[in-house]
Amino acid sequence: MTNDTPPQAPAQEQPSIRYESAGAEHRVSTGSWLRMALGIGMAVAGVLMLGRLANQMLPQKPLPVVAQIQGDLEVTERSGQMVKLSALRGKVTVMACLYTVCPHGCAAVVDAMKKLNAAQHARPDFHLVSMAVAPERDTTSFLKAYAEGVGVKATDPWWFITGEQQRIWDYMTHDLHMQAPAPIPEEKRINPLDLYEHDLRLVLIDRQGRVRGYYSAFHPQPEMAAMMKEQLERDVQRLLDDPSA
């Protein structure tokens, strides 16, 4: 009597990754590697989330006082009106450098300020200031067109200021304690308009004219930039909600 049962095909070997340890060869399936990677990723995300929750739940320390602004600066706003930065005392203010044709990180800085403007523009005790690094190029008419181009309304609490370059630079460095702008050597320029290197941090100022922090909205690591922008948003809200913070 013959056996008519068809022969079974050999089991297909699962895709695997080979590695050696202590002189012995090991094999782990790709599915196991994927599960391990997914588990590690979820664990890291969980730790980061718990860290953020802990920061929000624990009692917060007062924000540091980095410097007291001593001087003043009279400049021209994009509207053509002369303004003094001392007029912003009594408000929570965020200031930053601006070079409208900057090929580096100015776009990230403006985006962070736009987000703050969207969240806080209705508050009378909040203001934003963008300071022209290159006033010879970024004139009032140019700043007005630029602001309109990025969606900033004339009624928004956001000044785009220009004026005498050295006076603006002195205010940036002496009062705000920012990195001093500097001309870029011709051989190091990305393009012909890449004229100045300047500080890409945002400066948070309280109602008393005190610098309370610096925030890098532009960073080589996107995760770090996102964390800094979130921290700025939280600190702005703290100062608005609690003047004693």
HELIX and SHEET records of a PDB file:
HELIX    1   1 THR A   30  MET A   57  1                                  28    
HELIX    2   2 LEU A   85  LEU A   88  5                                   4    
HELIX    3   3 CYS A  106  GLN A  120  1                                  15    
HELIX    4   4 THR A  140  GLY A  149  1                                  10    
HELIX    5   5 GLN A  165  ASP A  170  1                                   6    
HELIX    6   6 TYR A  171  ASP A  175  3                                   5    
HELIX    7   7 GLU A  186  LYS A  188  5                                   3    
HELIX    8   8 PRO A  222  ASP A  241  1                                  20    
SHEET    1   A 2 SER A  16  SER A  21  0                                        
SHEET    2   A 2 ALA A  24  SER A  29 -1                                        
SHEET    1   B 8 ALA A  67  GLN A  68  0                                        
SHEET    2   B 8 ARG A 210  SER A 216 -1                                        
SHEET    3   B 8 ARG A 201  ILE A 205 -1                                        
SHEET    4   B 8 VAL A  92  LEU A  98 -1                                        
SHEET    5   B 8 PHE A 126  ALA A 132  1                                        
SHEET    6   B 8 TRP A 158  THR A 162  1                                        
SHEET    7   B 8 GLU A  74  GLU A  77 -1                                        
SHEET    8   B 8 MET A  82  LYS A  84 -1                                        
SHEET    1   C 2 ALA A 182  PRO A 183  0                                        
SHEET    2   C 2 TYR A 196  GLU A 197 -1                                        
END                                                                             
